[in-house]
Amino acid sequence: VGAKGVLNIAWVNVSNIPLDKRHERNIAYVGSLVGVTLDIDKTTVNRPEYVRIKLGCRDAEDIPAKAEGVLGGHFNDFFYSVDKIIVKNPPKEKVVVPQD
């Protein structure tokens, strides 16, 4: 009661995090630029292409492709691509208003 919506959850690949800055706190920060970091796939932390995170957000189908943030005193662009949506918004019901 009183909730504004369902928390969408998706696995998201995040690229362009510098290898020397890849630890849990920084990865969680990069996720927080577009949602809430719920989990980090630790097997991908040292993968040069991307890090995989479980992200909570308002709309998993509307995660931006890019966000800017600061790591180690430098601005960076981070790139996001949705790998798998786990929880998404239910379909919106059409409301038909009768015409008099």
C-alpha positions as CSV (number, residue, x, y, z in Angstrom):
1,V,0.0,0.0,0.0
2,G,1.4,3.4,-1.0
3,A,4.2,2.0,-3.2
4,K,4.9,3.9,-6.3
5,G,6.0,0.9,-8.4
6,V,7.8,-2.4,-8.6
7,L,11.6,-2.6,-8.4
8,N,12.8,-3.9,-11.7
9,I,15.8,-6.1,-11.5
10,A,18.2,-6.9,-14.4
11,W,21.7,-8.3,-15.0
12,V,23.6,-5.5,-16.7
13,N,27.0,-5.5,-18.4
14,V,29.0,-2.3,-17.5
15,S,32.0,-1.4,-19.6
16,N,34.8,1.2,-19.4
17,I,35.5,0.8,-15.7
18,P,39.3,1.1,-15.5
19,L,41.0,-2.2,-14.5
20,D,42.9,-0.6,-11.7
21,K,39.7,0.8,-10.2
22,R,37.7,-2.4,-10.3
23,H,36.8,-3.3,-6.7
24,E,33.4,-3.8,-5.2
25,R,32.9,-0.3,-3.9
26,N,33.7,1.4,-7.2
27,I,31.6,-1.2,-9.2
28,A,28.7,-0.5,-6.8
29,Y,29.1,3.2,-7.3
30,V,29.1,2.9,-11.1
31,G,25.8,0.8,-10.8
32,S,24.4,3.5,-8.5
33,L,24.7,6.1,-11.3
34,V,21.7,4.4,-13.0
35,G,20.0,2.4,-10.3
36,V,20.8,0.3,-7.1
37,T,23.6,-2.2,-7.3
38,L,22.2,-5.4,-5.7
39,D,25.0,-7.9,-6.6
40,I,28.2,-8.1,-8.5
41,D,29.2,-11.2,-10.6
42,K,32.7,-11.7,-9.1
43,T,33.7,-13.9,-12.0
44,T,33.6,-10.8,-14.3
45,V,35.5,-8.3,-12.2
46,N,38.8,-8.8,-14.0
47,R,37.2,-9.4,-17.4
48,P,38.6,-6.6,-19.7
49,E,35.3,-6.2,-21.7
50,Y,32.8,-5.6,-18.9
51,V,31.7,-6.2,-15.3
52,R,28.3,-7.9,-14.8
53,I,26.1,-6.4,-12.0
54,K,22.6,-7.1,-10.8
55,L,20.8,-3.8,-10.9
56,G,17.6,-2.6,-9.3
57,C,15.9,0.3,-11.1
58,R,12.5,1.9,-11.9
59,D,12.3,0.5,-15.5
60,A,14.7,-2.2,-16.6
61,E,13.9,-1.5,-20.3
62,D,14.9,2.1,-19.9
63,I,18.4,1.9,-18.4
64,P,20.5,4.5,-20.1
65,A,23.3,3.3,-22.4
66,K,25.8,5.7,-20.9
67,A,26.4,7.7,-17.6
68,E,29.2,9.9,-16.4
69,G,30.9,9.5,-13.1
70,V,34.1,10.2,-11.2
71,L,36.6,7.5,-10.2
72,G,40.0,8.5,-8.7
73,G,39.5,12.2,-9.4
74,H,38.8,11.6,-13.1
75,F,35.6,11.8,-15.1
76,N,34.7,8.7,-17.0
77,D,31.8,7.6,-19.2
78,F,30.4,4.2,-18.2
79,F,28.4,2.1,-20.7
80,Y,25.5,-0.2,-19.8
81,S,23.8,-3.0,-21.7
82,V,21.0,-5.1,-20.3
83,D,22.0,-8.8,-20.3
84,K,18.8,-10.3,-18.7
85,I,15.7,-8.8,-17.1
86,I,14.7,-10.7,-14.0
87,V,11.8,-8.6,-12.7
88,K,10.0,-6.0,-14.8
89,N,6.9,-3.8,-14.6
90,P,3.6,-5.5,-15.3
91,P,1.9,-4.5,-18.5
92,K,-0.1,-1.4,-18.2
93,E,-3.9,-1.9,-18.3
94,K,-5.8,0.1,-20.8
95,V,-8.5,2.1,-19.3
96,V,-11.5,2.6,-21.5
97,V,-13.6,5.6,-20.7
98,P,-17.2,5.2,-21.9
99,Q,-18.4,7.9,-24.3
100,D,-21.9,9.3,-23.5
